[in-house]
């Protein structure tokens, strides 16, 4: 299940999308991954030019390893940061190099254990 929301503030734009995974257990569904943030963007600007913006995108891949009968999940996070400012009457944007990190989520017999930084 993927759920998203976006903020409506023009000065502080934001948005987020979360992923939850479920398995069938008899006639019910049981959640095994809760609210992994797979996309997040936020910023603050003066509505003219000057501002800072951050965006994080995550991908989820199935690992070849297993924990407690479930495949481990490899989450790759890519975060980009941009800054805009007025220079000599022109709006100029500077992008920092993206930062990339990986985390492996393992199943602990009830659910996938997720570090706080992925929530």
N, C-alpha and C positions, 0 to 999 in steps of 0.2 A: 504494500500500500504506500503510495506516495502522496504527501500532502504539502501544500505550499501556501504561503501568504506573502503579501507585499504591503509595505507601508505607503501611505498616501501623502506624506510630507514632501513638498517640493524642495525644501531646504535640507532635509535629512532623509534622502531616499534609502529604502531598505527592502530586502526581500529574502525569503528563506524557503527551502524545500527540504522535507525530511522523508526518510525511508524507514518503513517497518516491514519485517518479514514474518510470515506465519506458516505453520505446518498444520496439516490435518491430524487431529487426534480423535479418532472415532467420528462422531457426528459434529464435532466442534473444531474451531480453529484456535491454536495456541500461538501466542506471539513469542518469537524466538530472538527478534532484534527489534529494539524500541527506539524510534526517533533518531536515527543516524542522520545528521545534517549533511546532505549531499550537495547543497548549493546555498551560498550565503553572500549577499552583497549589502554594503552599507556605505554611506558617505555623508559628508557635510560640506556645504558650499554656500556662497553668498548669493546665489541665483544669477550671477553675472558671469563669473569666471573662477575666482579663487575657491579652491576646495581640495579635499582629500577623499579618495575612494578606495575601498578594499573589496576584493571579490575572492571567494574560495569555491572551487569546484572539486568534487570528489568522485572517483570511480570505484566500483566494487568489483573485484575479480574473485573467482573461485580458485583457491589454492589446491595444490596436489596433496597437501597434508590434511589430516583429519584429527578431530578432538571429540571424544565421547560419541562417536558414530556420525558426526556431522562434518562436512568439509569446512576447513578454515577459510576465512574471508580476508582478502588483502585489500585494504583501503588506501588508495593513493590520493593525497591532497595536494592541490596546486593553488597557491595564494598569490594574487597580484595586487600591487598597490600603485596608484597613480596620484599625482599632485598637479593641480592646475593653478597658475597664477598669472597675473597681469604683468607683462614685461614690455616696456616701451609702447604701451597702448595695444599690445596684442596678447591674446590669451594663449599661453604656452603650457603644454602638458608634458610632464616628466613621468616616465614609467620606470619603476624599479624592476630589477630582474625578478622573475617569479621564484618563489620558494616552493620546493617539492619535498614531501615527506610521505612515509609509508607506515602503516600499522597493520598488524595481523590480529584479527578477531578470532578467538577460540571459543568453542562451545563448552560450557561448564556443566552439562547434563540438564540444565534448565533453560539457558539462553546464552546468546553471544555476549561475552564480557567486552564492554566498550569503554575506552578511556574518556574522561570528561571533555577533553579537547575536541572530540568528535560529536559532542551533543550540541 
